[in-house]
Amino acid sequence: MENYKNHGKIKTAQNEIPVDLATMTAEISTAENGIFIVKDGRVIRREGPPSGFGKQTITWQDGKPVHEEISTTSKF
């Protein structure tokens, strides 16, 4: 999806956090659990495993995050 400018901020996808282009900073809420990935000036919020139990693995290549793997577990 192409980037678009919006009042000095950049936002490209539903789960992206707006970035202030002048300062290259973003504001996040600490009231919600989640993982934030910063890549190439973009901040992407990722949800945890849907069941609430499991693990997320981020694969890095050439110093950048490139893939995410989510595995879930069930608690009895």
LOTI-890813 format. One record per residue (C-alpha): residue number from 1; residue in one letter; x negated, y negated, z negated. Coordinates in steps of 0.1 Angstrom, whole numbers, plus 5000, padded with zeros to 4 digits. Example, Ala and Ser with C-alpha at 12.3 -4.5 7.8 and 13.67 -1.06 7.14 Angstrom:
% residues 2
{bavex 1; 'a'; {4877; 5045; 4922}},
{bavex 2; 's'; {4863; 5011; 4929}},
END
This chain:
% residues 76
{bavex 1; 'm'; {5000; 5000; 5000}},
{bavex 2; 'e'; {4986; 4966; 5009}},
{bavex 3; 'n'; {4978; 4940; 4982}},
{bavex 4; 'y'; {4998; 4908; 4980}},
{bavex 5; 'k'; {4992; 4876; 4961}},
{bavex 6; 'n'; {5017; 4863; 4936}},
{bavex 7; 'h'; {5008; 4830; 4918}},
{bavex 8; 'g'; {4971; 4839; 4915}},
{bavex 9; 'k'; {4978; 4874; 4903}},
{bavex 10; 'i'; {4976; 4906; 4923}},
{bavex 11; 'k'; {5000; 4935; 4920}},
{bavex 12; 't'; {5002; 4965; 4944}},
{bavex 13; 'a'; {5023; 4993; 4928}},
{bavex 14; 'q'; {5050; 4999; 4902}},
{bavex 15; 'n'; {5026; 5011; 4875}},
{bavex 16; 'e'; {4999; 4985; 4882}},
{bavex 17; 'i'; {4992; 4957; 4857}},
{bavex 18; 'p'; {4990; 4922; 4873}},
{bavex 19; 'v'; {4954; 4909; 4874}},
{bavex 20; 'd'; {4946; 4872; 4871}},
{bavex 21; 'l'; {4923; 4866; 4902}},
{bavex 22; 'a'; {4907; 4835; 4887}},
{bavex 23; 't'; {4894; 4852; 4856}},
{bavex 24; 'm'; {4897; 4889; 4868}},
{bavex 25; 't'; {4915; 4898; 4835}},
{bavex 26; 'a'; {4947; 4916; 4828}},
{bavex 27; 'e'; {4970; 4916; 4798}},
{bavex 28; 'i'; {4982; 4949; 4784}},
{bavex 29; 's'; {5007; 4958; 4757}},
{bavex 30; 't'; {4994; 4978; 4728}},
{bavex 31; 'a'; {5030; 4987; 4718}},
{bavex 32; 'e'; {5031; 5015; 4744}},
{bavex 33; 'n'; {5010; 5046; 4746}},
{bavex 34; 'g'; {4993; 5052; 4779}},
{bavex 35; 'i'; {4960; 5053; 4797}},
{bavex 36; 'f'; {4947; 5024; 4818}},
{bavex 37; 'i'; {4923; 5029; 4847}},
{bavex 38; 'v'; {4904; 5000; 4861}},
{bavex 39; 'k'; {4891; 5005; 4896}},
{bavex 40; 'd'; {4881; 4980; 4922}},
{bavex 41; 'g'; {4897; 4951; 4904}},
{bavex 42; 'r'; {4930; 4969; 4899}},
{bavex 43; 'v'; {4945; 4981; 4865}},
{bavex 44; 'i'; {4967; 5011; 4868}},
{bavex 45; 'r'; {4988; 5024; 4839}},
{bavex 46; 'r'; {4991; 5062; 4837}},
{bavex 47; 'e'; {5017; 5080; 4816}},
{bavex 48; 'g'; {5008; 5110; 4794}},
{bavex 49; 'p'; {5019; 5145; 4800}},
{bavex 50; 'p'; {5058; 5146; 4804}},
{bavex 51; 's'; {5061; 5172; 4776}},
{bavex 52; 'g'; {5041; 5151; 4752}},
{bavex 53; 'f'; {5015; 5179; 4749}},
{bavex 54; 'g'; {4986; 5186; 4772}},
{bavex 55; 'k'; {4955; 5169; 4786}},
{bavex 56; 'q'; {4945; 5145; 4814}},
{bavex 57; 't'; {4912; 5148; 4832}},
{bavex 58; 'i'; {4898; 5120; 4852}},
{bavex 59; 't'; {4873; 5129; 4879}},
{bavex 60; 'w'; {4846; 5103; 4888}},
{bavex 61; 'q'; {4827; 5100; 4920}},
{bavex 62; 'd'; {4800; 5074; 4928}},
{bavex 63; 'g'; {4808; 5056; 4895}},
{bavex 64; 'k'; {4846; 5052; 4902}},
{bavex 65; 'p'; {4876; 5072; 4890}},
{bavex 66; 'v'; {4890; 5091; 4920}},
{bavex 67; 'h'; {4913; 5119; 4908}},
{bavex 68; 'e'; {4936; 5127; 4879}},
{bavex 69; 'e'; {4946; 5162; 4868}},
{bavex 70; 'i'; {4974; 5166; 4842}},
{bavex 71; 's'; {4980; 5200; 4825}},
{bavex 72; 't'; {5007; 5205; 4800}},
{bavex 73; 't'; {5012; 5230; 4771}},
{bavex 74; 's'; {5042; 5241; 4753}},
{bavex 75; 'k'; {5045; 5241; 4715}},
{bavex 76; 'f'; {5066; 5269; 4699}},
END
